[in-house]
Amino acid sequence: MSQTKRRLALGLVTAGLAAGVGAAVAPALPLRAQEAEQRQSPAGDRTVTAPRTEAVADAQRLGEAVATVAESVSPAVVSIRVEAVQEQAQTPFGGNGFGLPFPFRFQLPDDGQPNVVRGGGSGVIIRSDGYVLTNNHVVQNARRIEVVLQDGRNLRGEVVGTDAATDLAVLKVEASGLPTARFARSDRARVGEWVVAIGSPFGLDYTVTTGVLSGKGRGGLGMNEIEDYLQTDASINPGNSGGPLVNLRGEVLGINTMIVGRGTGIGFAVPSDIASSVSRQLIEDGRVQRAWLGVGFQELTPELASQFGTSHRNGALISNVVPDGPGARAGVRAGDIVVSIAGEPVREGRDLLRLVLRQRVGARVPVEVLRNGNTRTLNVVLTERPGEETQEEQGGSSSSGRGQQQRHDGYGLDLRPMTSQIKQQLRYSGNGAVVVAGVANGSAAERAGLRRGDVIIEADRRAVQSTDQVAQALNDGTALLRVERGDNAFFTVLSRE
């Protein structure tokens, strides 16, 4: 697996599962009764009391609910202590603002021995016979794992299986009759609902924080191969990694995985729908099988829809098709708009990922696409998703490129022909012949999402082999570009300022 995708996430929060929340608070006195009570107070009594209003009573009920969840869930939450071999020096936060793949860790003094770090994370018990779910990055490279239960027991943990693509891992401890957590249906969770996190930030076991579910279907963070995160503002920190995020029914909505900086109120969790499937397969088979369509996709924005000549606003725009992959064999093309999979609608890009992951490997699935204004159904036989280390690169013959370096001042864009030297510098193995040499700050090109080093492979749905062809497409003031960046491709609209 590449170093880029080994970057996991930093601390997160955890919370466990609970039975129901049944906290009741006595009803508040009516305002007139309060006034009467205050009038009856002895003269000179200056004791300050909180007003008994319905708003205060509601807040008390919420507080009681959170406390009940915390008390009920905590027995299923564990603290994980790890000794691991450190591959390279790490700093608290990466250059992109996201946490690095360590939980709460510190380095042992250098005594000439192998570089070992000790640290900790969190986890949640999902089976009473000793199976614990946590993050892969918590136990990665571990040579010793200890799992500490709320009752004080310290048990040796063994790795049952890991899944780097989702940053999940399952541990086993020798115990029985343990309290367990129950998974929620994360696809039914509502943005804005209250959530509770319990974990061990900075080694402070069973820390409880609250917040709301801030968002669903978050991706494109570049931290893991499969990204479909829940977002929360519940306070999470290094050491919370691997613990559950729960709703007020005490059900696990997600496994906390990473944060953006510290104190930002932006954290991410792997949804329970993914976590439950991954953990089940790791326990039963020791590995995870996933269905694979073999395409790259992006959101269908109104601007892109207009360029593709459709008023359709729902769907996922196919930006790349893996040669000889399942989608390619069924006739899926870049520029297709997927509107349904197996009869279920695709409203946004992340729906495509969710629906494919629900299918079994080998299933024959109808995929409905919109192409050139017409709808057609393609039958795709899904194969097993290859591991990153086994995926074939999209090769191609070397191209010297044609045309001259061009500066497009109206767009803030510099282009130059691809050369063998540039290919080597970019580690590019495709057939693209035009590379972005520069993007001006605040320009139309920057707003279109272009970056230095991007490779332009299409302009207005035609393959380009020279900078002149890109310039020709831009003559009318706008062009639909298809761009390769690393292993991915995407469409964008570039318009003159």
C-alpha positions in Angstrom: 0.0 0.0 0.0 1.3 3.5 -0.9 2.6 5.8 1.8 -0.1 8.3 0.9 -2.9 5.9 1.7 -1.1 4.6 4.8 -1.7 8.0 6.3 -4.5 7.1 8.7 -6.3 9.3 11.0 -5.6 10.6 14.4 -7.6 10.5 17.6 -11.2 10.1 17.8 -13.9 9.6 20.2 -15.7 6.6 21.3 -18.9 5.8 23.0 -20.5 2.6 23.5 -23.9 1.1 23.3 -26.6 1.3 25.7 -30.0 -0.1 26.5 -32.8 2.4 26.1 -32.7 5.9 27.4 -35.4 6.2 30.0 -34.5 9.3 32.0 -37.5 11.1 33.3 -37.5 14.6 35.0 -40.4 15.9 37.1 -42.4 18.6 35.2 -41.6 22.2 35.9 -43.9 24.3 38.0 -46.0 26.8 36.0 -44.6 30.3 36.0 -47.4 31.6 38.3 -46.6 28.9 40.8 -43.0 29.9 40.7 -43.9 33.5 41.4 -46.1 32.4 44.3 -43.3 30.3 45.7 -40.9 33.2 45.4 -43.4 35.6 47.2 -43.7 33.1 50.0 -39.9 33.1 50.6 -38.9 34.7 53.9 -37.8 38.3 53.7 -34.1 38.8 53.2 -33.7 35.2 51.8 -31.1 35.9 49.0 -30.6 32.3 47.8 -30.2 32.2 44.1 -32.1 29.3 42.3 -32.4 28.4 38.7 -35.7 29.4 37.1 -38.1 26.5 36.7 -39.0 26.9 33.0 -39.9 24.4 30.4 -36.6 25.2 28.6 -34.6 24.3 31.6 -36.6 21.1 32.1 -35.9 20.1 28.5 -32.2 20.7 28.9 -32.3 18.6 32.1 -34.0 15.8 30.2 -31.3 15.9 27.5 -28.6 15.8 30.1 -30.2 12.9 31.8 -30.4 11.1 28.5 -26.7 11.7 27.8 -25.8 10.5 31.2 -27.9 7.3 30.8 -26.3 6.6 27.5 -22.8 7.1 28.9 -23.5 4.8 31.9 -25.0 2.1 29.8 -22.4 2.2 27.0 -19.2 2.6 28.9 -18.9 -1.1 30.0 -18.6 -2.0 26.2 -15.9 0.6 25.6 -12.3 -0.4 26.1 -8.9 1.3 26.3 -6.2 -0.1 24.1 -2.5 0.2 24.9 0.0 -0.6 22.2 3.7 -1.1 21.8 4.6 -0.6 18.1 7.6 -0.4 15.9 7.7 3.1 14.4 8.5 3.1 10.7 9.5 6.7 10.5 9.4 9.9 12.5 5.9 11.4 12.9 4.7 14.8 13.9 1.4 15.6 15.5 -0.3 16.8 12.4 0.2 16.3 8.6 0.8 19.0 6.1 -2.8 18.7 4.8 -4.3 19.5 8.2 -5.5 16.0 9.0 -4.3 13.9 11.8 -1.6 11.3 11.1 -2.1 7.6 11.6 -1.2 7.5 15.3 -3.5 7.4 18.3 -2.1 9.0 21.4 1.6 7.9 21.4 5.0 8.8 22.8 8.4 7.6 21.8 10.7 5.7 24.1 14.2 7.2 24.6 16.8 6.2 22.0 19.0 3.5 23.5 20.2 1.9 20.3 17.3 -0.6 20.2 14.6 -0.7 17.5 12.5 2.5 17.4 9.5 1.6 19.6 6.6 3.8 20.5 3.9 3.3 23.2 0.5 4.7 22.8 -3.2 4.1 23.1 -6.5 4.2 21.4 -10.0 3.1 22.1 -12.3 0.2 21.0 -15.7 -1.3 21.4 -16.7 -4.8 22.3 -19.0 -6.2 19.6 -19.2 -9.9 20.7 -19.5 -11.2 24.3 -16.9 -13.9 23.6 -14.1 -11.2 23.3 -14.2 -9.6 19.9 -13.2 -5.9 19.9 -13.6 -3.4 17.0 -11.1 -0.6 16.7 -9.1 1.3 14.0 -6.3 -0.3 12.0 -4.0 2.6 12.7 -4.3 2.0 16.4 -2.8 -1.5 16.2 -0.7 -1.1 13.0 2.8 -2.5 13.5 2.0 -3.5 17.0 4.2 -6.0 18.7 2.1 -6.0 21.9 -1.5 -5.1 22.5 -3.3 -4.7 25.9 -7.0 -4.3 26.2 -8.3 -2.6 29.4 -11.9 -3.2 30.4 -14.0 -0.8 32.5 -13.9 -3.3 35.3 -10.1 -3.0 35.5 -9.2 -6.2 33.8 -6.1 -6.0 31.6 -6.2 -8.6 28.8 -3.8 -9.5 26.0 -5.2 -8.6 22.6 -4.5 -10.5 19.4 -5.3 -9.1 15.9 -7.9 -11.2 14.2 -7.9 -9.2 11.0 -7.4 -5.7 9.6 -8.8 -3.7 6.7 -6.6 -0.8 5.7 -9.1 0.3 3.1 -11.6 1.4 5.8 -9.0 1.7 8.6 -10.7 -0.9 10.7 -9.4 -3.9 12.7 -10.8 -6.6 15.0 -9.0 -7.8 18.1 -9.7 -10.9 20.3 -9.3 -11.2 24.0 -9.7 -14.4 26.0 -12.9 -13.6 28.0 -16.6 -14.5 27.9 -19.8 -12.9 29.0 -18.6 -9.4 28.1 -21.0 -6.4 27.7 -21.4 -5.6 24.0 -22.5 -2.8 21.7 -25.2 -2.9 19.2 -24.9 -1.3 15.7 -27.4 1.3 14.5 -28.4 1.7 10.8 -26.2 4.6 9.9 -28.1 5.1 6.6 -31.1 6.1 8.7 -29.3 8.6 10.9 -30.4 12.2 10.6 -28.0 15.1 10.3 -28.5 17.3 13.4 -29.4 14.4 15.8 -27.5 14.3 19.1 -24.5 11.9 19.4 -22.3 10.8 22.3 -18.6 9.9 22.2 -16.7 8.0 24.8 -13.0 7.2 24.7 -9.5 7.7 26.0 -8.2 11.0 24.7 -4.6 11.5 25.8 -5.0 8.4 28.0 -8.0 9.8 30.0 -10.2 6.7 30.0 -13.9 7.0 29.6 -14.1 10.6 28.7 -17.6 11.6 27.5 -18.3 14.3 24.9 -21.5 15.2 23.1 -22.4 16.9 19.9 -24.5 16.4 16.8 -24.2 14.5 13.6 -22.8 17.2 11.4 -22.9 15.5 8.0 -23.0 12.2 6.2 -21.3 10.8 3.1 -18.1 12.8 3.5 -15.2 11.7 1.3 -12.4 12.9 -0.9 -10.1 13.4 2.2 -7.3 11.3 0.8 -6.8 9.3 4.0 -8.2 5.9 3.1 -9.1 4.0 0.0 -12.8 3.8 0.9 -14.2 7.1 2.3 -17.8 7.5 3.2 -17.6 9.2 6.6 -20.0 10.5 9.2 -19.0 14.0 10.4 -19.5 15.1 14.0 -18.6 18.1 16.2 -18.4 15.9 19.3 -15.0 16.8 20.8 -12.5 14.1 19.9 -8.7 14.0 20.3 -5.7 11.7 20.0 -6.5 8.5 21.8 -10.2 8.4 21.0 -9.4 6.5 17.7 -11.3 3.3 17.3 -14.2 4.0 19.7 -17.8 4.2 18.7 -19.9 7.3 18.1 -23.4 6.5 19.5 -26.9 7.9 19.2 -29.2 8.6 22.2 -30.6 5.1 21.9 -27.1 3.8 22.8 -26.5 2.3 19.3 -23.2 2.6 17.6 -23.5 5.0 14.6 -19.8 4.8 13.6 -16.2 4.1 14.6 -14.3 7.3 15.1 -11.3 7.5 12.8 -9.9 11.0 12.3 -10.0 14.7 13.0 -9.2 17.9 11.2 -6.6 19.6 13.4 -7.3 20.0 17.1 -10.2 21.9 18.6 -11.9 22.4 15.3 -15.0 20.5 16.0 -14.6 18.5 12.8 -14.2 14.7 13.3 -15.0 11.7 11.1 -16.3 8.2 11.8 -16.6 5.1 9.6 -20.4 4.5 9.3 -21.8 1.5 11.2 -23.2 0.0 8.0 -19.6 -0.4 6.8 -18.1 -1.2 10.2 -20.6 -4.0 10.9 -20.0 -5.7 7.5 -16.2 -5.4 7.8 -16.1 -6.7 11.3 -18.3 -9.7 10.5 -16.1 -10.7 7.5 -12.9 -10.2 9.5 -14.2 -12.5 12.3 -15.6 -15.1 9.9 -13.0 -15.1 7.2 -10.0 -13.0 8.4 -10.3 -10.8 5.3 -12.8 -8.6 3.5 -14.3 -9.1 0.1 -15.9 -6.2 -1.6 -17.8 -5.8 -4.9 -16.1 -3.6 -7.4 -17.5 -1.6 -10.4 -14.1 -0.4 -11.6 -14.9 3.3 -12.1 -14.1 6.7 -10.7 -16.9 9.1 -10.1 -17.7 12.7 -9.0 -20.7 14.7 -8.1 -23.0 16.0 -10.9 -23.1 19.7 -10.4 -25.5 22.0 -12.3 -22.6 23.4 -14.3 -21.4 19.9 -15.4 -24.9 18.8 -16.1 -25.3 21.8 -18.5 -22.1 20.8 -20.3 -23.4 17.3 -20.7 -26.7 18.6 -22.2 -29.0 17.4 -19.4 -31.3 18.9 -16.9 -30.9 15.8 -14.7 -29.7 16.9 -11.2 -29.3 13.5 -9.5 -26.7 10.9 -10.2 -22.9 10.2 -10.2 -20.8 11.4 -13.1 -18.3 8.7 -14.2 -14.9 10.4 -14.6 -12.7 7.3 -15.1 -13.2 3.7 -16.2 -10.5 1.1 -15.3 -9.5 -0.8 -18.5 -10.8 -4.3 -18.6 -12.6 -3.7 -15.3 -16.3 -4.9 -14.7 -17.7 -1.5 -15.8 -15.5 -1.3 -18.9 -16.6 -4.9 -19.9 -20.2 -3.9 -19.6 -19.8 -0.8 -21.7 -19.6 1.9 -19.0 -17.9 5.0 -20.4 -16.4 8.2 -18.9 -19.1 10.9 -19.1 -21.9 8.5 -18.3 -24.2 9.6 -15.5 -25.2 6.7 -13.3 -28.8 7.2 -12.1 -29.5 3.8 -10.5 -27.9 0.6 -9.4 -29.9 -2.6 -8.9 -33.0 -0.6 -9.1 -32.0 1.8 -6.3 -31.7 5.5 -7.2 -28.3 7.2 -7.1 -29.0 10.8 -5.9 -25.3 11.8 -5.3 -21.9 10.4 -5.9 -21.5 8.6 -2.6 -24.7 6.7 -3.2 -22.8 4.9 -6.0 -20.2 3.7 -3.6 -22.7 2.6 -1.0 -24.9 0.7 -3.4 -21.9 -1.2 -5.0 -20.5 -2.1 -1.6 -23.9 -3.7 -0.7 -23.7 -6.1 -3.5 -22.0 -9.5 -3.4 -18.9 -10.3 -5.4 -20.0 -12.0 -8.7 -23.5 -10.5 -8.7 -25.0 -9.4 -12.1 -26.3 -6.0 -11.4 -28.3 -3.6 -13.7 -26.7 -0.2 -13.9 -28.8 2.5 -15.4 -26.9 5.4 -17.0 -27.7 8.6 -18.8 -25.6 9.0 -22.0 -26.1 11.8 -24.6 -29.6 12.5 -23.3 -30.7 8.8 -23.5 -31.1 6.3 -20.7 -29.8 2.8 -21.1 -29.3 -0.2 -18.8 -26.0 -2.0 -18.6 -25.6 -5.3 -16.9 -22.4 -5.4 -14.9 -20.9 -8.5 -13.3 -19.2 -7.2 -10.2 -15.8 -8.6 -9.3 -13.8 -8.5 -6.1 -12.2 -5.2 -5.4 -8.5 -5.6 -5.8 -6.1 -4.5 -3.1 -4.2 -1.3 -3.8 -0.9 -3.2 -4.1 -2.4 -5.5 -6.8 -4.2 -3.0 -8.9 -2.7 -2.6 -12.4 -1.5 0.9 -13.3 -3.0 2.3 -16.5 0.0 2.1 -18.7 0.7 3.7 -22.0 3.4 4.5 -24.4 5.6 7.5 -23.8 4.6 10.7 -25.6 6.8 13.6 -26.3 3.7 15.9 -26.8 3.0 18.3 -29.5 2.4 22.0 -29.6 4.1 24.7 -27.6 4.0 26.0 -24.1 1.0 28.3 -23.9 -0.2 30.8 -21.4 -3.9 31.5 -21.2 -4.1 34.8 -19.4 -7.9 35.0 -19.5 -7.9 31.8 -17.5 -4.8 32.0 -15.3 -3.5 28.8 -16.9 -0.1 27.8 -18.2 0.1 24.6 -20.3 3.0 22.7 -21.8 3.5 19.5 -23.8 4.2 16.4 -21.8 7.8 15.2 -22.0 9.6 12.1 -20.8 11.3 14.2 -18.1 8.0 15.6 -16.8 6.5 12.1 -16.9 9.3 10.9 -14.7 8.9 13.8 -12.3 5.2 13.3 -12.0 5.5 9.5 -12.0 2.9 9.5 -14.7 2.2 6.4 -16.7 -0.7 7.4 -18.8 -1.1 8.7 -22.4 -1.8 12.3 -21.6 0.1 14.8 -23.8 -0.7 18.2 -22.1 0.3 19.1 -18.5 -0.6 22.1 -16.4 2.6 24.0 -15.8 1.1 26.8 -13.6 -2.2 28.1 -12.2 -2.5 31.8 -11.1 -3.9 32.5 -7.6 -7.5 33.6 -7.7 -7.8 32.8 -11.4 -10.6 30.9 -13.3 -8.3 27.9 -13.5 -7.9 27.8 -9.7 -11.6 28.1 -9.2 -12.1 25.2 -11.6 -9.9 23.1 -9.3 -6.9 22.8 -11.6 -3.4 22.4 -10.1 0.1 22.4 -11.3 1.0 18.9 -12.5 -2.5 18.0 -13.6 -2.7 16.3 -17.0 -5.5 17.3 -19.4 -6.7 14.4 -21.5 -9.9 15.7 -23.0 -11.4 19.1 -24.0 -15.1 19.3 -24.9 -15.2 15.4 -24.9 -12.4 15.1 -27.4 -9.0 13.6 -26.7 -6.2 16.1 -26.8 -2.7 15.5 -27.9 -1.4 19.1 -28.0 -1.8 22.4 -26.2 -3.2 23.9 -29.4 -6.2 21.6 -29.1 -6.9 22.8 -25.6 -6.6 26.4 -26.8 -9.1 25.7 -29.6 -11.6 24.3 -27.2 -11.3 27.5 -25.1 -11.9 29.8 -28.0 -15.5 30.2 -27.2 -14.8 31.2 -23.6 -15.5 27.8 -21.9 -14.5 24.2 -22.1 -15.3 20.9 -20.4 -12.0 19.4 -19.4 -11.2 15.9 -18.3 -8.2 15.9 -16.0 -6.0 13.1 -14.6 -4.4 13.7 -11.2 -2.4 10.8 -9.7 -4.5 7.7 -10.0 -7.8 9.6 -10.4 -9.6 11.5 -13.1 -12.3 14.1 -13.0 -14.3 16.6 -15.2 -14.3 20.3 -14.6 -15.6 23.3 -16.5 -13.1 26.1 -17.2 -14.7 29.5 -18.2 -13.1 32.8 -19.1 -13.3 35.5 -16.4 
